[in-house]
Structure formats: C-alpha cells, structure tokens
Amino acid sequence: MRNPSADSLISFLNASPTPWHATAEAVRVLSATGAVPLREDEQWSLRPGQTAFVTRGGGTIAAVRIPESFSVRRPLPFHIVAAHTDSPCLRLKPRPLPNVHGYRQWGVEVYGGILNNSWLDRDLGIAGRVFAPGSKSANLVRFESHPVRIPQLAIHLDRTVNESGLLLNPQRHLAPVMGQGAEASLEALLEGAAGAPFNDLTFELCLYDVQAAGYGGLNDEFVYSGRLDNLAMSHAALSAFVGGAPAANAVQVMVLFDHEEVGSVSAHGARSNFLASLLERVALALGLDREAWLRLLTQSFLLSADMAHALHPNYPDRHDGEHFPLMNRGPVLKANANQRYATDAATAARFHDAARRAGVPVQNFINRADLACGSTVGPGLSADLGIPTVDAGNAMLSMHSAREQCGADDPGLMETLMREVYKGNS
C-alpha cells in the first residue's frame, strides 16, 4: 500500500540526482512556505515568528524557525535535525579521455565508498553544476535522454569471475562509454547550458542511474532508488520541518550538509563553521550576546539522521544477533562505544522519550564487535558545538550501491519522530 510520505520521498529523489539539485529542491520547498532567504555575506535581521534559510557552496542548506515566544528575557534552545545531501557516486574528471578504438570515454573519480560493481551495465545520466567565466552562480545541468554506460566484460572473456570475484580498478575499468561519433558530445551540451566555450568552463558532474525511484516488492513495501543514503534522511528532515507546527519551547533548525561521504572536512561540510556560524548569528540577530548563545548550546539537542544497515537475509551473520534492524519497523537508534556515533545513554533516553510521545517504534543497531563501524555528521557536530547529540536513521539494504532499497513505511515514521524532536519537548 502506497503512502504520502513515500510518494513525497520518491518525488524528492527523482528531482535530486546530485547534492546541488537536492539543495535547490529544498530551497524550492522552503520558499513555497514563505521562508525568507538569507545570505552569509549580508547582515541578518530576524524576529520571533520568522522562518528563514541560508545555503553554502550549492550543496549545503540550513533553515531556522523562531518561535513567537522567543525573547531576550526568555531565550530558547535549538532543536536541530542534521543530515547530508551527498551520496557515493562516480564523478567526471575535468577533461575527456582520448578516443581509443573509436570510443569516446571520460575518466572518473570515485566519490565516497561506492560498490564499484553496482555501476556496471546501467543506463547512467550526467548531472551537476557548471560555471561560466565571470559567473558567481552555477548552472544546474541534467542530461539523461542519451544515457551513457560502463559495460562489464563478457563472461566469455573472464571465465573465472564467478568463482574468483570481480575486481575493478577505478582508473582502468570504470570509465563510461559516451559514444562513438563526434556529432554530439558532452562538451557541446555543457557549452549550450552555460553559454561559453568548453575550455572556459569549470564544472562538477556526477553519474547517476537514470531509472526513476519507485516502489518495489509484491505489495509496494519497499522504495528502490539511488541516493537513499542519505537523501531519505534529508527529505525526512525537510518534510518534518515544513510540515510540523512551530514550537513553543525551541528554535527549530534543519541543516543538510554536503561532503559527509568524504569526511565532512570542507567549507561546506559538517566540520566547517557553517552550523556554529548559523546558530551564533541567529542568537545575535535576536538580541542575545555570545555568552547567552554558549549557554543555549548546552541546553540544545541535535538529531543526526543517517541511514542504517538493515539485516540482510542472505548475510545474517554480518549483524550482531541482538541489535539488528529491519525495514518497515521504524527508526533505528545507532550507538558505538568508540564514539563513531554520537549517541550516549542520556541522548538515547531523550530519543526514546520523543518516540514514545510520537507513538513511533524504535529499533537498535550496534555493529558486530569484529567489524568496523561507519560514521555520520553527529560526532563531529557534537564535539565542535558541545550539543547533546543522538544518531539515528532508517534501515536500508544495498547501502552505497548505485541502486538502494528501503522500507516504504519508514519515511513517515521517521518524519513523525522528527516532528516530535522539533517540538522542543525532548
């Protein structure tokens, strides 16, 4: 049975082949609600009852909603939901490869921890942003009517692949075949989009699976798509923010970062000053001083939202027997003793309290003790800001594949819980 939250997620995924498109879609949604755009290079004027948003670097966005009850005499803490807009993928290098044996190809770099084999034999579009000379704003581009492809070597030429495994060298084996003729080219498409010669352009371009996001399973119980990690959580944070009511007891903040999949250390990532700057500037614009802002941080709460590993039915031994999540069973609380997730007992208790008030079930995920743990934006933000933080996400399969899978019921459950976190009661 299909549902509105999954329908909305599917639309968001199909509109967002890159982090820059995802941010543009978030801007569109926020603007439609009357949220006021801010610029980092201008002075901010904010007032109680106002909703505003600001972007950085094209792929990072934050929105803030200030309660009517906020005053200098009654400052309110921040309740924050943070996610990220980027996903592992293949990104094109600045210049094409020379023609070899009549084929036009383009070299790629691996962005994040992809499953290399998942990008083979798929119809791939090209999307991203292009800058013309002298322009400070990007042209967003998306080319998918003529998909490109990374063909796998035939079994007849690699007879042992099924026994020995498929080993792919990114430099030699992942360059897409763009075509053979010179009549149409990516260079010409970019020139047409930006209105300038190719050699004068700068760009960041991603490959993506052109198959649209949609439902799967015999009863539509799943959503299949690329980029579920982590656009599913970006969508949940955005939907909960715009769909929820203003809080009486907290300043609501949604922040979606770029560059999490490559470590977050950039001017646009979670280890930048973006969120700290945002929170301090909001406090100052509302008449508080820095001392008051620092006090508010200790009273605030942050939910770091990133997708979680569902139990794989063909590999159940890869999970801890007591801490494995399943799809369509609700949000997953993630913990790690070595602080790869920011959850501790105190923040876990607040998360469970919010879930109980929202009527949402909670699952637990802890890695096997003999497997390394991934990470999120949570630990870095918690360390930099001193804000109590919890890590959670929805369960999924095929994480970091070109095509991923999650439960169709989970987006709505996570949005409901996020709205409760935004309320300021936790």
C-alpha positions, 0 to 999 in steps of 0.5 A: 500500500502506497503512502504520502510520505513515500510518494513525497520521498520518491518525488524528492529523489527523482528531482535530486540526482546530485547534492546541488539539485537536492539543495535547490529542491529544498530551497524550492520547498522552503520558499513555497512556505514563505521562508525568507532567504538569507545570505552569509555575506549580508547582515541578518535581521530576524524576529520571533515568528520568522522562518528563514534559510541560508545555503553554502557552496550549492550543496549545503542548506540550513533553515531556522524557525523562531518561535513567537515566544522567543525573547531576550528575557526568555531565550530558547534552545535549538532543536536541530535535525542534521543530515547530508545531501551527498551520496557515493557516486562516480564523478567526471574528471575535468577533461575527456579521455582520448578516443581509443578504438573509436570510443569516446570515454571520460575518466572518473573519480570515485566519490565516497565508498561506492560498490564499484560493481553496482555501476556496471551495465546501467543506463547512467545520466550526467548531472551537476553544476557548471560555471561560466567565466565571470559567473558567481552562480552555477548552472544546474545541468541534467542530461539523461535522454542519451544515457551513457554506460560502463559495460562489464566484460563478457563472461566469455572473456573472464571465465573465472569471475564467478568463482574468483570475484570481480575486481575493478580498478577505478582508473582502468575499468570504470570509465563510461562509454559516451559514444562513438561519433563526434556529432554530439558530445558532452562538451557541446551540451555543457557549452549550450547550458552555460553559454561559453566555450568548453575550455572556459568552463569549470564544472562538477558532474556526477553519474547517476542511474537514470531509472526513476525511484519507485516502489518495489516488492509484491505489495509496494513495501519497499522504495528502490532508488539511488541516493537513499543514503542519505537523501531519505534522511534529508527529505525526512528532515525537510518534510518534518520541518515544513510540515510540523507546527512551530514550537513553543519551547525551541528554535527549530533548525534543519541543516543538510550538509554536503561532503559527509561521504568524504569526511565532512572536512570542507567549507561546506561540510559538517566540520566547517563553521557553517552550523556554529556560524548559523546558530551564533548569528541567529542568537545575535540577530535576536538580541542575545550576546555570545555568552547567552548563545554558549549557554543555549548550546548546552541546553540544545539537542541535535538529531543526526539522521543517517541511514542504517544497515538493515539485516540482510537475509542472505548475510545474517551473520554480518549483524550482531544477533541482538541489535539488528534492524529491519525495514518497515519497523521504524527508526533505528537508534545507532550507538558505538562505544568508540564514539563513531556515533554520537549517541550516549545513554542520556541522548538515547533516553531523550530519543526514546522519550520523543518516540514514545510521545510520537507513538513511533517504534524504535529499533537498535543497531550496534555493529558486530564487535569484529567489524568496523563501524561507519560514521555520520555528521553527529560526532563531529557536530557534537564535539565542535558545538558541545550539543547533546547529540543522538544518531539515528536513521532508517534501515536500508539494504544495498547501502552505497550501491548505485541502486538502494532499497528501503522500507516504504513505511519508514519515511513517515515514521521517521518524519513523525519522530522528527516532528516530535524532536522539533517540538522542543519537548525532548 
